[in-house]
Amino acid sequence: MDKNKEKAKARRREREKTPEFKERRRRHRQIPEVKAKRKKYCQSHGVKAQTKGYRERPEIKARRVIYSKNYRKKNKDELKIKRRNQHENSKKSICIICGEPALEFYCSNKCNGIGTRMEKNPQWRGGKSFEPYNLSWTKELRQKIRRRDAYLCMMCDCHQDEIGRSHSIHHIDGDKDNCKKDNLISLCHRHHMVVEKGGKAQTFWQPKFQKMLSKLYGYEYE
């Protein structure tokens, strides 16, 4: 595995040296949305960048002190009583599926799965995920889109070799039959889940992605 990782890193370094790759990355970073994101977040998947003037918030510092090893050793009995009280007070409501004592609405993951299945789920979109893909949706097409985007996620600008898996290809308008190049975009797994699960794939993300692709590749949209 280590040899494969080293080979992948070497290939990535060689690819990054090519003028084509550098030009694509430069053009991508000039987009205002990407610029704003890069100021806030570092390349390692949405982790907030710690600048020189970074200071830890007092509430986080206090929490870190409370759960340190030395604190737990000194206040062992006090924490035991606290945990016991939390456990007694937590299960006050009743599960809406089986009627057992529950923390909020459901007593277990099983009941939660039953209560939020298909039409009961607020993110249900009429079974769109069960629809079959078009015949033109091939492995070669997905690879072409990744190559066009220089193997970068178009939201966080991370390379797929850094993650260790191929980027997902997202249909911008949500139509699985529309497999044109101007309707497909490369996203890392994390941001693909963000776009799909938010329920705003068409209303919020579609115009943003179309604007981004029209600036990068000159695609025209109605």
Secondary structure, 3 states (H helix, E strand, C coil): CHHHHHHHHHHHHHHHHCHHHHHHHHHHHCCHHHHHHHHHECCCCCCECCCCCCCCCHHHHHHHHHCCHHHHHHCHHHHHHHHHHHHHHHCCEECCCCCCEECCCCCCHHHHHHHCCHHHCCCCCCCHHHCCCCCCCCHHHHHHHHHHCCCECCCCCCEHHHHCCCCEEEECCCCCCCCCHHHEEEECHHHHHHHHHCCCHHHHHHHHHHHHHHHHHCCCCC
